[in-house]
Amino acid sequence: MLLRTFFISFIFFFSCTWLNAQNTVVFNKDTYEYIFKSGDVVALEDSTNKLPFEIISSAAYQNKFIPNKDYYPKNYNQNYSYWYRVKVRFNEDLDKTSVIEFFDQVTDYIDAYFPDENGKYVKANTGADLKFQDRLFRHKNFEFLIQNLKKESIYYYFKVKSKDKVNVIIVFRTVERFIQYSLTEYLTYGLFYGMIFIFSFHNLLMYLAVRRKQYLYYILYIISVGLYEVSVDGIAFQVLVAKPSRLERICLWRGFILYQFLRLNFY
């Protein structure tokens, strides 16, 4: 009977430990990019929006983080703050400057906590509700510079708060890979929006030539598509306004409504 009780207790303890286990992501000199997903990220929901980092990172809270149940984490309740933790291990000292990048451009606030070379955690923050000029890079996504790339195992902590539902996509990249990816991405955007401008200008000339109002409707249709997309991808207001999030939301929904209305009229 005693053996049976011990065996059941052992299985229960092992199961609980396994369910709360977090993957350790291993980096070396050949790692240029890694997207954290599923079991790489654990989360803690803060319904008070007041829990400080000192408590979150304490030993008492380590087992309160729960495994991510989706491929990418989400802020399921937009009234709460969410803490995310990832565990990384550098198998060797890395000599390439690297960043952590967040993809969802409508995330209002992101606080990041990284340990420095002395093991002391340093806070950095960014987000759509902060000035664009204050970002680490003037880029549509959100980046944090990693200060410590020495051989060791460490935790990174992130606090996310947003009025919109967002996908918390966390990516490790070397700066070399970040520049390569960004140049390709912005070139693609340039081609896409260039096509929208050309189509709009072409239909404007057609309207001036034949005076048929269908061409004006088509111009509005194309512009609504561009307005919606430029708000979704986050590059709309890099140089236009200091705090883009409110204007982006207005353009996003108005552009989407106009796009749907004109699409129904065309089809």
N, C-alpha and C positions, 0 to 999 in steps of 0.2 A: 504494500500500500504506500509506504514511504517512498519507495523507488518510483512508483507510478506518479506520485505527486511531484517529485523532483523532476521527472522527465517532462511532465506537462508544463511545469514552471519554466524549464529550460527552453522548451519550444516556444512558449509565449514570449519570453524575453528576447529570443533570437528573432522572432517574427517582427516584434516592435522595432528592434534595432535595424532590421533589414528594410522595413517600411520607411523609416526616417533616414536611411542612409543617403548620402549625397555623393555623386560622382566626383572624382578628382580629375580635372582636365590637365593633361601633361603637355608642356610646351618645351621645345628645344630650338636650336638655331635654324632648323628647317621649317619651323612653323611661321607662316606668313599671315594666316587668317584662320579664325575659328569662330563659328556661330554657336553660342550656348543655347541648349535646348533641353526639353524634357527633364531627365534626371540630373542635368548639370546645375539646375537652378532650384533653390528652395525659397519659400516665401513665408512672410508673416504679415497678417492683416492688422493694422493699427486703427481701431475704431475711434480712438481718442484724438488722433493726429498730433499727439504730444510726446510720444515715447522718444527719449533722447538716444543717441548712438551708444552712450556709455552703458545703458541698460540693455539695449538690443544686442550688443556684442559681449555681454557678460555671460558667464558660464550658466547662469540660471535660465537664460533664454535660448541657449544653443539647441535644445530639443523641442522648442516651440515652433521652430521653422518646419513647415510641411512641404513635402515634395510637390513639384509642379505637375498638375494633372493634364495640362495641354502641351502641345508641341512648343508653343511660346507662352509665357505667362501673360496674364491680363489683369487689369484692375477691375474686378467684378463689381465692386461697389464704388462709385465715383465720389462718394462722400468720405471715404476712408483713404488713409495713406497706406502704401504697401512697401514693405521692406523685402529686398531680395539679396540672397547671398550666393556667391559662387566660390568654389575652392579650386585653386590652381597650384600646380607644382612645376617649377622650372628645374629641369634635369641638369642644366648647366647655366652659367652666367650668359645672358644675352647682351649682345653689343649693338643691337638695332633698336632705335627709338620706336616705341609702340604706343598704341592708344586703345581705349575701350570706346566703342561707338554704339549709340542708341539710334534705331531707325525711325521710329514713329514720330513724325515731325510736329504733331499736335499735342505732345506731352507737355503739360504746363510747367512742372517742376521736377528736376532730378538732382538729388544730392548723392555724391559718390564719396566713399571712404576707402582710401588706399594706404597701406603701410609704407613708410619711408624706409631708408636703409637702416635706421635704428629701431624699426618695429613700431614706431609711433604712427597712429592713423592720422592722415591729413584729409581734410574735407575740401571738396570742390563742388560747385553747383552750376547748373545751366537749365535751360527749358524755354518753351515757347513764350512764356509770360515775362521773360527777362529780355533785356536789350540785346539785339542781334550783335552789336559791336562788342559785347562782353564775352562772346563765345571764344573758346580756344582757337578755333578756325572759323572763318566766315564761310560756313558750309551749311547746307540745308539740314543735315543731321546734327546730332549732339555728340561731341567727343570729349574724352578725358585723357590727359597724358599720364602714362604709368611711370612713376618715379623710380620704383625698385624692380629690377629685373635680375636680381641675384639668385643663385641656386638655393631654393628653399620651397616649402609649401606654405601658402598663405591664403587668407580669405579676403574677398572683396565684398563690400556692402553697398547697396544702392537703395535710396528711398525715392519712391515715385508717387506723385500726386497730380491728378488731372481731372478736369471737369468732363472730359470726353472719355469714352472707353478706348483704350489703347492696347496695342500689342507691345509687350516689353521685349524687344529683340536686342539682345546684347551680343556684341561682336568684338573679338580681339583682332587687331590688325597691326602690322608694322606700318610705320609712316610711309615707307616705300610702296607697300601694297595699297595704302589709303590714297596716295596721290595718283597711282595708276588707275585705280577704280573710279576716283572722282573725275578725272579728266575724261575717261570714257563715258561716264554717266552724263556729264554736262554737255559733251559733244552730242550725245543721243538726244538730250532735251533740246539742244539748239536746232537739230534737224527737225524734230517734231514740231516745235513752235514756229520754225521757219516755214514749214509746209502749211500750217494754219494761216500764217500771214499771207503767203502766196495765194492760197485758195480764196481767202477773203478779198484780196486785192483784185484777183482775176474776176470774181463775181461782181465786184463793184464796177469794173470796167464794162462787163456785160450789161449791167443795169443801166449805165450811162449810155450805152449804145442802143439798146432795144427798149428801155423803160418798162420792163416787166417786173412787178413787185415780188415775184417768186425769188428773184436773185437777192433781194434785200432780206427775205426770210431765211434764205440759205446762209447769208452772211451772219445773221444773228445766231443761227444754229451752230455754225462753226465757232463763232466767238464764245458762245455759251459752253461748248466743249472745252475750249482753251481755258476759259475762266475757271471751270470746275477742276480741270487737271492741274492747272498752275497752283491752285490752292491745296490740292491733295498732296502733290509731290514736295511742297514746302519751299520752293524756290521763288515764290511770287513776290515776296516783299523783302528780299535781302538788302536792297538798297533804297527802298521806297519809304519804309516806316521803321521806327525804332523798336516798337513792340508789335509784331505782326499778328499775334494770335487772334485778336478780336476781329480785325479786318479780314483775316483769312477765313474765319468761320462765316462771316457775312457773305463773302464771295463764294465760299464753298456751297452753301445752301441755296443762295440765289442763282448761282450758276447751274446747280443741279436741277432746280425747279424749271428754270428757263430751258435747259437742255431737254428735259423730259417733255415739256409742253410742246416745243418745236418738233421734237422727234415724233410725237403722236400726230401732229399736223401733217408731217411729211409722209408718214406711213399709214 
